Amino acid sequence: MIDVDDDYLDQVEAQLVELTERGAHRRLRARAGALAEGAGGVGGAGGGRGPRPRAGGLAFGMAILVVVAVVVVALGTLRSGSGSPASGSSHRRAHPTAPAARRARHPGHTVTVAPGESNPASTSAPPSGPVPPGFDPGSFTAISELTWWLLGTAPCSKPPCTSIVRTTDGGVSFAGVPAPRAPWTSASSQAGISELRFADAENGFAYGGALYVTHNAGQSWKALSLGGRVIDLAIAAGRAYAVVSPGEGAANRLMSSFVGQDDWTVVTAAGPVADGLWARGSDVFVESADRGHVLVSHDDGISFARYPSPSAGLGCEFQELSPPVVWAHCPTGTMSEIWRSTDGGATFQLASGASAAAREELPNSAAFAAASGITAVVGYQQLYRTTNGGQSYAPIAGPAGITWWQYLGFTDATHGVALGYQGTEIPSHERLYYTTDGGLSYHVVPMP
């Protein structure tokens, strides 16, 4: 057997790891550069898609991989001899690996990547602590079937009592995560937060008037001022969008920044806006300040088309899961209705069922979520589901005793979540539910 010094092998292995990681980092930087170039125009120069990789570069990369694989196999043989356990030095350089699983390992519970959100490997060690006793969820965000966060409150002796919990195994277990030192409030106050969004494992946004950001997986949070209250926020294709209300009669404005940066600029092409923000891929939807039009961009906010709103004068919520189909849930006074577009938002048709008798009348505070271009769920105390684009709705059996469904959301055509009050509408009675059959049924997610 060849006698090779273990320290020498450690050095060679470290160099190989460094070489492969450097190549991965370069690829990531190239992708980020292409994204920045394609999304330019929001406070920067415009541009098209990045150049396609040439075949020669691919062949060279494959050749490096083959050489690395051969050397790694040789190292393994030299270290372990004839299949025996490795001996000698045990200190080895750690490096990130791809996730080995994509589904939670317990019956019937999976949650998938939310529309427009990414899931790169984290380079920061996520903080982990106990779940605060009595934690009450209020806002949900997910970047994969396994990794979710919940923003809410928990009893504490020194307010603010805002808390965040995280699961990395699809809800089997939860851990506490540091939260911004800001009050949790359902009102859009200048200082409070009520909503949480994570773009990836490291970059998160807590907002609801105030805006706090983390770029290290929640280890620390930083308050940002965008010149007003942040009343809405959406993430797509590595970019965050926010509707900011300056107050004192000034019109809301749409702002944007890359998720890993704090360089927020006004999306001037949108002009004055109201709310109803939705982003997916390069598509951005937001309602105009006069609430008479929906503004639609298909190029990351570089330009916007202006189409008639399905419910002029009243604020709508837009959802695009299967382009060019766009759903809109809009108030009509004290009640609300559902509309659907099949041409990217240019025109909308009523999609609330054949008649009002198809379901109970829905107040403005009813929750709505689309699972696909034809499937959606809506409800206030009772949930109803359509699988034919809103032509008809059928009631969903259970859970019983819900006094108000506060939130509905889907991450793909089959997986989704809901937040509902079980009994009195107080934080301690709010529960998290999940569905794995496109909203046909919902089941409670037990919290510690």
N, C-alpha and C positions, 0 to 999 in steps of 0.2 A: 504494500500500500504506500502511496506517496505521502511523505511526511511534510505537512505544510503548517506553518505557524498560525495559530488561531487569531492573533492580533493582526497579522497580515490579511487574513480572510475578512476580519471585521472591517478593515479599511477599504478593501475592495468592494464589499457589500454596501458600505455607506456611500461610496462613490457612485455605485450603480443606482442606489435609491435616489441620491441627489440628482443624478442625470435624468432619471425618469420623471421625478417630481418637477424638475426645471422644465422639462418638455411639456408636462401637464399644465404648469403655470403659464407657459407661453401660449398654449392653446386657449386657456381661459382668457388671457389678456387679449388675444386676437379676437375671440368671440365678443368680449366686452367692447373692443374697439369697433367691430362691425355693428354692434347694437347701437353704440353712441353715434356712429355715422348715420345709420338708418333712422334714428330717432331725433336727429338734429333739427333745429328750427324752433324748438321751444327754448328760446333764449340762446340759440347757437346757430351755427351754419347748417344748412340742409345738406342732404346727400342721399345717395341710393344705397343699394345693398353692397356689401363688401365683395371683393373679388373671390371667385370660386377657387378652391385649392387645386393646384396642378397635379397631374398624375405622377410627375417625377418626385414631388414632395411626399406624396403618399407612399411611393415605393421605397424612398429613403427611410421614412418613418417605420415601415414594416421591417426593413432590414435591421434597424436598430433594435426593434422589439425581438426579432429572432436572436440577435447576438446576446441581448440581455437575458433572454430565456435560457439560452444554452449555458451562459456563464452562471446564472442562478442555479440551474440544475447541477452544474459541476461543483459549485460551492456546497450545495446540499449534500452531494456525494462525498466530498472531501471531509465535511464536518462529521457526517454520521457513519462513515465507513460502509459496511455491508448491511445497511438498514438498521443499525443500532442507534439508540438515542444519541443526540448531539452532546459532545463534551466540550470542555473548555469554557471560554468566556461566554457569559449569558447576556451582557449588555448589548442591546440592539436598538437601532434607531427606529422609532415608531413613525408610521406614515399613514395617511388616510386611506381607507378602502371603501369600495362601493357598498351600499346597503345590501345585505344578504337576503333580506325578506321584504316583501311589499305589502303583506296583509297581517292584520292582528291575529294572534294565535288564540282566539277564544270564539265560541260559537256566534255566528251571525253578526259580528261587529267589525266593519271595516269602514274607513273614511278615506277618501282619495284626495289627490291634489286639487285645491280649489282653482277655479278658472282664472287664468292669468297669473298664477303664482308659480314660483320656481322652487326647486328643492336641492340646491347644491350642498356638498359636504361642508360642515361647519369647521372653521379653524380655531374657534374659541370653545373652551370647555364650558358647556352649559351649566349654570349654577343649579344647585339642587339642595332643597331643604324640606322640612316637613310641611304638609298641607295645613294651612291655618285652620284650627277647629272652628266649625260652623261656617265654612266658606260657602257663599251664595253666588252662583254664576250669573253674569249679566251679558257678556259678549263672548263670542266664539270665533276662533280663527284656526286654520289648518294649512299645513304645507305638504302633507302626505297622508296616506292612510293610517300612519302610525303616530305622527307628531301633531299634536294640537295644543293650543293654549286657551285658557278661559280667564277673562277679566271679571272681577266682582269685588265683593266685600266680605269681611270676616270680623267678628267682634274683637275689639282691641282696647287697650287702656290709654293709648296715646294716638289719637287721630292725626292724620287721615288713616283710615282702615282699609284702603284700597289694596287688593291682593291679586296675584296672578298664580295660576297653577298650570303645569305642563304635563302631558303624557307623551311618552315616546314608544308606547306599546299598544296604541289604539284604545286607551281607556282601561286597560287591565290595572294599571297603577298610575298614581299621580305624584308629582313633587311640587313643592313651593318654589316660586321664582321671585326674585326681588321686583317690586312694583315701583312706579314713579311715586314720589312724595307729593301726591296731588289727591284732592278729594274725588271719590267716585260719585257721580251725580247723573241722573237721567236728564237733567236740563243742560242746555248748551251754554254753560257759564264760562266766563273768561278763564277761570282758574281750574275748572274741573275736567275730568275725563270720564267717558262712558263706553268707549269702543276701543277694540284692540285689533290690529292687523299685523301679521308677520309676512314678510315677502319671502324669506328663506330662513335658514336656521340661525342666522346672526342678526338680520336687520328687521326691527319691529317698530311699530308706531302705535302709540296710545293717544287718543284724541277725544274731543267732545266739547270743544271750546278751546282749551289749552292743547298743545301738541308736545309730546315727549317722544324721543327716538332713542333706540339702542342699536349699536353696531357690534356688540360683543355678546350676543345671545341672551341679553337681559342681565348681565353682570352689573351694568350701570345704565342709567337713563339720563338724558340731557334735555332740558326744556328749550324749545325753539320758539321764536316769535316770527310769525309770517305777516304781521301787521293787522291782525284781527282774529276773530274766533274761527277755528277750524270746525266746520259743521258737517263735512263729508270727506271721505278719503277712500281711494281705490288704488289697487296695484295691478300692473300688467307689464309683462315683458321687461322686467328689470327697472321699471319706472313707477314712481308714486305720483298720484294726482290728488289735489286737495281743493275743496271749495272753501274759500276764505271770506268771511263777512267782516268788513272794516267797521261797520256800525255807523250810527249817526246819519242814516238815510243814504249812505253810499251803496252802490250796487256790489253784489258779490263778485269775486273774480276767481278764475281757475288758475292754479299754480301747479308746478311740476318740478320734480328732481329725480335723479337717479337714486335708487334705494340705498346705495352704499355711501352716498354723499349728502351733505346738508346745504346744497346749492340750489335753493328754490327760486324759480323765476316765473313770471306771469306768462300764461299761455295766451298771448295777445290775439291769436286768430279766433278764439272763442268769443271774445268780447264780454260784456256783462252777463253773468249767469245767475241762476237761482239755486237749484240743487238737483237731485235725481241723478247723481254721478254713477256711471258704470264704465269699467274698462276691462277689455279682454284682448290679448294680443296687441295689435296696432289700432284696434277700434276703441273709441272713446265716445260716450254718450253723456250729455248733460242738458238740463233745461235752460232756456234763455231767461234773462231777467224779467221779461214781460210775461213769462209763463204761457206764452202763446205758441212757442216753437220748441222743438227738440233739435239740439245741435249735434251733428254726427261727424266724427272724424274717422278716417280709415288709414291715417298716416301718422299716428302717435301725436296728434294735436297740431300738426303743421298747418292743416287747413280743415275747415268745417263746412258742411252743408247745412242748410237751415230748412227744416220741414215743419208742417203744422203739427201742433201737439194734439194728441187724441182727446185731451180734456183741457181745452184752452182756459187759462186763467187760474188753474188749480195745479198743484205740484204733483208730478208723476214720478214713479220709480221704474226704471228701465232695466231689463235683463236680456242679454244676448248669449244663449248657450250654443245655438246651432245656426250660424250665419247662413242665409240672410234673415232668419226668423228673429224677431225682436218682440218681447212681451213688455207690456206696460200695465202697471197697477196704479190707478189714479183715483183721487177723490172726485165726487160729483156734487158735493155739498156736505151733508153729514154722513153720507154713504160713500161707497167706493165701487168701482167696476174694473173689469179686466179687458184690455185690448191686445191685439196681436198684429204684427206686421210681417209680411213675407217678402218685402223688398228693402230690407235694411233700414227700416224706419221712415221711409219716404211717405208711406200711407199706412193707416191702422184701421182695423175692423174690430167691432165689439166681439169679445170672446168670453162672455160671462154665462154662456148656456142658452138654450132655446128660449127660456122664460125665467122670470124671477122665482117661479115655483121650483126650479131645478135645484135650488139651494136657498138657505136663509139669506136675508139681506145682510150685506157686509158693511160695518162701520168703517170710517176712515182709518181706525187703528187696527184693522184686520191685517194679518201677515200673509205674504204671498211669496212663492218661490217657484221658478221654472226648473224642471229637471232636464228638459230637452226641447226640441222645437214643437212637440205635440203634447208633452206631459207637464203638468203643473199642479201645485197644491195651494189652496187658499183657505183661510178660516179665521174665526175670532174665538168662539168657544168650541165649535164643531169644525173639523177639517173636512174639506172636499177636494176631490182629485179628478182631473180630466186627463184622458189619454188620446183625445181626438182634436187637439188644438182649440179647446174651449167650446166645442159644440154642445157638450153636456158634461155634468159633474155628478159624481157619486160620493156619498158620505164615507169617511174612513172610520172603521171600527176602532175605538180606544185610542189613546188612554182616556179613562173616564175622569170626571171631576175637574177638568181644566176650565178655569174661569177666563183665561185670556192667553192665546198663543201670541207671544211677544215677538218671536223671530222664527223664520223658516229659511233654510238654505240647502242647496245641493252642491256637491263637489263633482259629481258626474251623473249619468242618467239613472243610476241605481242607489247611490250612497248619498245620505244627507243627514242633517241634524235639525233639531227644533228646541226652542226654549219656551216653556209654558209655566204659568202659575197654577200650582195645585192647591186650590182653595183661595184664601185671601191674597190679594195682590200686594204682597210684601216681599222683600228680597229673600227672606228665609224660606219662602214657599216656591221659589222658582227652581225648576228642574230641567236637566238636559236630557233630551231624547235623541235616538238615532233610528235611521231606516236603512235597510239594505235591499229593499225591493221597490225603489222608485217612489216612495211615499205611500205605498199600499198599507203599510203598518209602521208604527213607531213603538220603541221600547226604551225604557228609562236607562240611563247610564249611571250606575251607582257611584256616588262620590264618597271619599273617605270620611 
